Amino acid sequence: MKASRRMLGWLGVFLVLIGGSAFGRTLVISEIAWAGTAGSASDEWIELQNTTDETIALDGWILIVGELRIPLGAIGDNTIEVRMAAIPAGGFFILERTDDTAIADVTADLIFKGTLPNAGVSVELRDASGELVDRVDMGDTGWPAGAARDGSPPYGSMERRVDGGWENSNGIIRNGTDVAGNPLNATPGEENSVNVLARLAPTLVLHHPAEAGSRLSGEEIVTWTATDPDGSAVSLAIAIYVSESEGDWRLLVENLANTGSFVWDTSSVGSHDAVRLLIRAIDPDGYIGEVVSPVFEIAN
């Protein structure tokens, strides 16, 4: 059975979302699955989100996807079926392409025809007076986020952050299944994974090494402060990684207690002039926070 309209997780962060630049608008484009799903690359969908404390009637509203015009409150142009003509306060609105199988266990609010090109396309949301309410612009290489079959995570949706930017769905916090029963790397009808992490993931501040260009040698004490927004800091597990070249991270130590310090024998990595450390904190719920140091030198 498909799920009914859900608002789980939204009300608890309503005030936070209103404070963000993107979520200061009445209605936002909040998630786009432009690559489809593992079940079918044609199963594309779009999510809108009401960021106000009032119901928004969609009569006259329109979503413009490239050359497509999709009326939101009535059948016409590229709108095949409308099942909900208003979005309740704090609610979500799901548009699915062609039929209601793109998200197998979440009921679509609107069925549209057309495609979301993998190369990217601009998307505009306009109200009944024709005023531009929200817009998604293509980046230099197409869609600003999201992933196709070979992405990370595969078929990950493009999720809106509260500051208006976009990120890939993280593939950890997710809901919904595709037509073949596979879990979606997305959050249709629920709070975006990137915003859940912003509220619940541990936060870290690196104290040493924290100055770009500093020189380390021998035994150095790595120090940090890690906190858990919804739990005790002492329950965090710490891991430390080192990189001697861009993007090449090697584990130094894991499952450390969150004492705020670690004695590091830098001679174990030799001498390098472009070194960084990554400190990772994992809470009991599996949420992860990270901080990366500036580039420093090791001279042994």
C-alpha positions as CSV (number, residue, x, y, z in Angstrom):
1,M,0.0,0.0,0.0
2,K,1.3,3.4,-0.8
3,A,2.0,5.9,1.9
4,S,-0.4,8.8,2.4
5,R,0.9,12.4,2.5
6,R,3.6,12.6,5.2
7,M,5.1,15.4,7.2
8,L,7.4,13.3,9.4
9,G,10.4,15.1,10.6
10,W,9.3,18.4,9.1
11,L,7.5,20.0,11.9
12,G,10.4,19.5,14.3
13,V,12.6,21.7,12.1
14,F,10.1,24.1,10.7
15,L,11.5,27.2,12.3
16,V,15.0,26.2,11.3
17,L,14.0,25.9,7.6
18,I,12.1,29.2,7.6
19,G,15.4,30.8,8.5
20,G,17.3,29.5,5.5
21,S,17.5,31.6,2.3
22,A,15.8,29.1,0.1
23,F,13.2,28.2,2.7
24,G,12.2,31.8,3.3
25,R,10.1,31.5,0.2
26,T,6.5,30.2,0.3
27,L,7.0,27.1,-1.9
28,V,10.4,25.6,-2.9
29,I,11.7,23.0,-5.3
30,S,13.2,20.7,-2.7
31,E,14.3,17.5,-4.5
32,I,14.7,16.2,-8.1
33,A,15.4,12.7,-9.2
34,W,16.5,13.6,-12.7
35,A,18.3,10.3,-13.4
36,G,15.3,8.1,-12.4
37,T,15.8,5.1,-10.3
38,A,17.6,1.7,-10.3
39,G,14.3,0.2,-11.2
40,S,13.9,2.4,-14.3
41,A,15.9,5.4,-15.6
42,S,12.6,6.8,-16.8
43,D,11.1,6.9,-13.3
44,E,11.9,10.6,-12.8
45,W,10.2,12.7,-10.1
46,I,10.2,16.1,-8.5
47,E,9.3,17.2,-4.9
48,L,8.0,20.6,-3.8
49,Q,7.8,21.7,-0.2
50,N,5.5,24.2,1.5
51,T,7.7,26.2,4.0
52,T,4.9,28.2,5.5
53,D,2.4,27.6,8.3
54,E,-0.6,27.9,5.9
55,T,-2.1,25.8,3.1
56,I,-1.1,26.9,-0.4
57,A,-3.6,26.4,-3.1
58,L,-2.0,25.5,-6.4
59,D,-4.6,26.9,-8.8
60,G,-2.7,28.8,-11.5
61,W,0.7,27.7,-10.3
62,I,3.1,26.2,-12.9
63,L,6.3,24.4,-13.0
64,I,8.5,25.1,-16.0
65,V,11.1,22.4,-16.9
66,G,13.0,23.6,-19.9
67,E,10.3,23.8,-22.6
68,L,7.8,21.8,-20.5
69,R,5.0,23.7,-18.8
70,I,3.4,21.7,-16.0
71,P,0.3,23.2,-14.4
72,L,0.1,22.2,-10.7
73,G,-3.5,22.8,-10.0
74,A,-5.3,21.5,-13.1
75,I,-4.9,19.1,-16.0
76,G,-3.4,20.7,-19.1
77,D,-0.3,21.1,-21.1
78,N,2.0,18.4,-19.7
79,T,-0.1,17.6,-16.6
80,I,-1.8,14.2,-16.9
81,E,-3.5,13.9,-13.5
82,V,-3.8,16.1,-10.4
83,R,-4.6,14.4,-7.1
84,M,-3.9,17.2,-4.7
85,A,-4.6,20.8,-5.6
86,A,-3.2,22.3,-2.4
87,I,-0.2,21.7,-0.2
88,P,-0.8,21.8,3.6
89,A,1.4,23.8,5.9
90,G,4.8,22.2,6.1
91,G,3.8,19.6,3.5
92,F,5.3,18.0,0.4
93,F,4.0,17.6,-3.2
94,I,5.3,14.8,-5.4
95,L,5.3,15.0,-9.2
96,E,6.0,11.7,-10.9
97,R,6.6,11.2,-14.6
98,T,4.1,9.3,-16.8
99,D,2.5,7.2,-14.0
100,D,2.5,6.5,-10.3
101,T,5.2,3.8,-10.2
102,A,8.4,5.9,-10.0
103,I,8.1,5.8,-6.2
104,A,6.4,2.5,-5.6
105,D,5.3,3.1,-2.0
106,V,4.6,6.9,-2.0
107,T,1.5,8.2,-3.8
108,A,2.1,10.9,-6.4
109,D,0.2,14.1,-6.1
110,L,0.6,14.9,-9.8
111,I,1.5,12.9,-12.9
112,F,3.3,14.7,-15.7
113,K,4.6,13.9,-19.1
114,G,8.0,14.8,-20.4
115,T,11.6,14.1,-19.4
116,L,14.3,15.5,-17.2
117,P,17.4,15.5,-19.4
118,N,20.5,14.0,-17.7
119,A,22.5,16.9,-19.2
120,G,20.5,19.3,-17.1
121,V,17.8,21.9,-17.6
122,S,16.6,25.0,-15.8
123,V,13.5,24.6,-13.6
124,E,11.2,27.5,-12.6
125,L,8.3,27.6,-10.2
126,R,5.8,30.4,-10.8
127,D,2.7,31.3,-8.7
128,A,-0.8,32.1,-10.0
129,S,0.2,35.7,-10.8
130,G,3.2,34.5,-12.9
131,E,5.8,35.7,-10.4
132,L,9.0,33.6,-10.1
133,V,8.9,31.9,-6.7
134,D,11.9,29.5,-7.1
135,R,14.4,28.5,-9.7
136,V,17.0,25.8,-10.3
137,D,19.8,26.8,-12.6
138,M,22.1,24.4,-14.4
139,G,25.7,24.4,-13.3
140,D,28.7,24.5,-15.7
141,T,28.4,20.8,-16.1
142,G,24.6,20.4,-15.9
143,W,22.5,19.6,-12.8
144,P,24.2,21.1,-9.7
145,A,23.8,17.7,-7.8
146,G,22.3,14.3,-8.1
147,A,23.8,11.1,-9.6
148,A,23.1,8.6,-12.4
149,R,23.8,4.9,-12.4
150,D,27.6,5.3,-11.9
151,G,27.3,8.1,-9.3
152,S,27.7,8.2,-5.6
153,P,25.2,7.0,-4.4
154,P,23.8,5.4,-7.6
155,Y,20.7,7.2,-8.8
156,G,21.0,9.6,-5.8
157,S,18.5,12.4,-6.0
158,M,19.4,16.1,-5.9
159,E,18.4,17.5,-2.5
160,R,17.9,21.2,-1.5
161,R,19.8,22.4,1.5
162,V,18.2,25.0,3.8
163,D,20.7,27.6,2.5
164,G,19.4,27.1,-1.0
165,G,22.3,25.0,-2.3
166,W,22.1,21.5,-3.7
167,E,23.8,18.2,-2.7
168,N,23.5,14.5,-3.5
169,S,21.2,12.5,-1.3
170,N,23.7,10.7,1.0
171,G,22.2,7.3,0.5
172,I,22.1,6.6,4.3
173,I,19.1,8.6,5.4
174,R,16.5,7.6,2.8
175,N,13.0,6.3,2.3
176,G,10.8,4.9,-0.5
177,T,11.3,2.1,-3.0
178,D,11.4,2.0,-6.8
179,V,9.3,-0.1,-9.1
180,A,11.6,-3.1,-8.6
181,G,11.5,-2.9,-4.8
182,N,15.0,-1.3,-4.4
183,P,15.4,1.3,-1.7
184,L,15.7,4.8,-3.2
185,N,18.7,6.9,-2.6
186,A,16.4,9.8,-1.9
187,T,13.8,11.1,0.6
188,P,10.5,11.6,-1.2
189,G,7.9,13.2,1.0
190,E,10.3,13.6,3.9
191,E,13.0,15.9,5.2
192,N,16.1,15.8,2.9
193,S,19.0,13.8,4.1
194,V,21.4,16.8,3.9
195,N,19.2,18.7,6.3
196,V,18.8,15.8,8.7
197,L,22.6,15.6,8.9
198,A,22.9,19.4,9.4
199,R,20.7,19.0,12.5
200,L,21.8,15.7,13.9
201,A,25.4,15.0,12.7
202,P,28.3,15.6,15.1
203,T,30.1,18.9,14.8
204,L,33.9,19.2,15.1
205,V,36.4,22.0,15.6
206,L,40.1,21.3,15.0
207,H,42.5,23.1,17.3
208,H,45.8,21.5,16.2
209,P,47.1,21.4,13.5
210,A,44.9,24.3,12.5
211,E,47.3,26.8,10.8
212,A,48.0,26.6,7.1
213,G,51.7,26.1,6.4
214,S,52.6,25.0,9.9
215,R,55.5,22.6,10.3
216,L,55.2,19.4,12.4
217,S,57.7,16.9,13.5
218,G,58.2,14.1,16.0
219,E,55.3,13.6,18.4
220,E,52.5,16.0,17.9
221,I,49.3,16.2,19.9
222,V,46.3,16.5,17.6
223,T,43.5,18.3,19.4
224,W,39.8,18.9,18.6
225,T,36.4,19.5,20.1
226,A,33.5,17.2,19.0
227,T,29.9,17.6,20.1
228,D,26.7,15.7,19.3
229,P,23.6,17.9,18.8
230,D,21.2,15.2,20.0
231,G,23.4,13.2,22.4
232,S,26.4,13.0,24.7
233,A,29.8,14.0,23.3
234,V,31.4,11.1,25.2
235,S,29.4,8.6,23.1
236,L,31.2,9.7,19.9
237,A,33.7,7.4,18.2
238,I,36.6,9.2,16.6
239,A,38.7,8.2,13.6
240,I,41.6,10.1,12.1
241,Y,42.9,10.0,8.5
242,V,46.0,11.5,6.9
243,S,46.5,12.6,3.3
244,E,49.9,13.1,1.8
245,S,48.4,13.9,-1.6
246,E,45.1,15.4,-2.7
247,G,42.2,13.0,-2.1
248,D,44.3,10.1,-0.9
249,W,43.2,9.4,2.6
250,R,44.8,6.8,4.8
251,L,43.4,5.6,8.2
252,L,45.7,6.5,11.1
253,V,43.5,5.3,14.0
254,E,39.8,4.5,14.6
255,N,37.3,3.9,17.4
256,L,39.1,6.5,19.6
257,A,37.2,7.7,22.7
258,N,36.3,11.4,22.3
259,T,38.9,12.7,24.7
260,G,39.8,15.6,22.4
261,S,43.4,14.7,21.8
262,F,45.6,12.1,20.2
263,V,49.4,11.7,20.3
264,W,50.6,11.3,16.8
265,D,54.1,10.1,15.9
266,T,54.6,12.0,12.7
267,S,57.7,10.0,11.9
268,S,55.4,7.2,10.9
269,V,54.5,9.1,7.7
270,G,57.9,10.5,6.9
271,S,58.5,14.0,5.5
272,H,56.0,15.7,3.2
273,D,55.2,19.3,2.4
274,A,51.4,19.0,1.7
275,V,49.8,17.0,4.5
276,R,46.3,17.2,5.8
277,L,44.4,15.5,8.6
278,L,40.7,14.5,8.6
279,I,38.9,14.0,12.0
280,R,35.7,12.0,11.8
281,A,33.1,11.6,14.6
282,I,30.4,9.0,14.5
283,D,27.5,9.0,16.9
284,P,25.5,6.0,18.1
285,D,22.8,6.6,15.4
286,G,25.5,6.4,12.7
287,Y,25.5,10.1,11.8
288,I,28.9,11.3,10.8
289,G,30.6,14.7,11.2
290,E,34.0,15.6,9.8
291,V,36.6,18.4,9.8
292,V,39.7,18.7,7.6
293,S,42.8,20.5,8.5
294,P,44.6,23.1,6.4
295,V,47.6,21.9,4.5
296,F,50.8,21.6,6.7
297,E,54.3,20.3,6.4
298,I,55.9,17.3,8.2
299,A,59.7,17.6,8.6
300,N,61.4,14.6,10.2
